Structure formats: structure tokens, C-alpha cells
Amino acid sequence: MKTNSLSPQEPVAISRRDLLKGGTAAGGLLLASHVLPLPFRQAHAESAIPVVAQDNVVWSMCSVNCGSRCALRMHVRDDEVYWVETDHTGDDQYGDHQVRACLRGRSIRRRMNHPDRLNYPMKRVGKRGEGKFQRISWEEAA
């Protein structure tokens, strides 16, 4: 039931056929925009290449409370872990298995970089349970 009137009192009904035709046309345009090289997209992509600082890959281990101590490769940039991956070296064949860390272990960077994490030693200065602490040196803590 199509109506040509655009008054707010009468709703415009769209047939299923018209909806499918419109969706197919929109999907085709979207696909064509990603497949065909467009000059404005290439210029934008070339100018958006970031300058990456030198990365450092450090081997570590998972420290969550499961006991496995899976190997982790920490990717460090500007003294901060920005990406954690599990062991993918070797052939991973029977008898020479790769021990791959679980998602909990690979999310360790979120705990390491969390703003509430303590990065220096503290000493309690108030009564127990008051929550009063003072920052101390590493030598004083030892």
C-alpha cells in the first residue's frame, strides 16, 4: 500500500521487494567502494601511516594463579607493554608442544598498566584499616 502523500498523518508503506532492492544496491555500493581503488582513499591511507617507535620484545611468563607459568612475549614501546602474545615458536608437534597462554594470561598488560596499580613501596603511617600510607624508597623497603 504505497501512498505518494508525505503528510505526517499517513505512513508510507514499503514493500518487501523494495526493501530488498534497496539493501542489495547499498551492499553493492559498499562492496565496490572497498574493492575498487579510489584515488581519495589511497591518498588518505598514505598520509595516515604512523611513525612507529622502536619496539622491544621481551620474554616473560604468565603470573595468574593457575600454576602453569606459560611463556609470554611482551612487546614494549616507550617503557610500556602494549601487546602480549603467547609462544608461537617451533613446530608445535606431538612431543614438542607449545604451551600457549590463556586469555587471562594474555590480558596481563591491562593489570600491569592499570592506573591504580602500585609502582613503588608504601609504608602504613596510620592505624590499621585507616588507609593512610606514605611512599618510601626501595632501599627502605628492603
N, C-alpha and C positions, 0 to 999 in steps of 0.2 A: 504494500500500500504506500506508494510514493506520492508525496504532495510537493508541489512547486512553491507553495507558500512558505515563507520563512518567518512567519509570525511566531511569537513565543508561546502562543496557546496551542498550536498544532505541532506535535513532534514529527520529525522526518524519519520514516522507517527505511532501513537499509536492508536490502535482500541479502541472503547468504551468498549468492553468486557475486554481487557487487563487492562484498567484503572480501571474498577470496581473490577476486581480480585485483583489488587494491593492495592486498597483502603480498601477492605474487609480484606485482610491479615494484613495490617498495623493497622487497627482498632482492629482486634483480638489480635494482639501482645500488643497493648496499654492497652486493657481491661485486658488481662492476667497479665500484669505487676502490675496492681493495685489490682487485686483480689487475686492472689497467694502471699503468704508471701515469700518474698525473703530475704535471710539472710543479704545481704549487706544493704538493705533498713531498716531493723529493727535495726541494729547496728547504722546506721546513725541517725535514729529517736530517739534512746535512748540517744545518746550523744548530741543531739540538744535541750534537754529540758532546757529552760532558768530558771534562778533563779529569781523569781519574788519578788519585794519588797512588803511590807505590803500596801494594798490598804485601802483607807478610803472612805466610801460612805456618801455623804452629800446631804441633800435635799435642793433644791433651786427652783427658779421659772424662767420662761421664761420672758425675758425683751425686746422682739421685740415689735414693735409699733402696735400691733393688739388689745391690751386691755384685752386679756383673762387671762394672768398670769398663764399659765399652769405649773403644778408641774414637776420638773426635778430632776433626781437623778444624781449627779455629782460623778464620780469615780475619786478620787485624788490619785496620786502617785508622791512622791518626790515634794510635794507642787505645782503640776501642774495638771490641769484637762486633763485626757487623753481619757475619754469616757463619753458620756452623753446619758442617756436613759430616757424614759418617764415613767409615773406612770403605773405600772402593778400589783399593789397590789389590793386585793379584788376580788370579783366575776364578776364584770362588768355586772351586771344585770339591768333590767329596774328599774329605781328609785334610783339606786346606781351606776351611771355611772362613769367610769374612764375618766378623762379629759386627753387626750393624746396630747402631743405637736406635732406640725407640723415639717417638715424637717427644716424649717428656725430656729425654736426654738432649735431643737436638734443639729444644727450646731454652737451653741453659743461658743463652745470651740475654734473654729477657730478664732473668734473675740477676745476671752479672751487671747489666746496665740500668737496673731499676733505680729511680731517684731516691727511694727510701733505704737502699742498701748502705750499710756502714762501710766506709772505706778507710777508717782509721780507728785506733783503740780508744775506748772510753772508760772512765772511772766513775763509779757512783759517788756522788757527793752529798746526797740527801739520805733520808731514811729509806729503808727497803720498801719498794712499792710506790714511792713518790714520783719516780720517773725523772729524777734530776741527775744529770751526768755531765762530766767535763771531759773535754778532749785532752789526751795525754800523748806523749811521744812513744815511738816504737821501743826505744831503749827502756823507758819507764815501765812499759807493759811487760817486758821480758823479765 
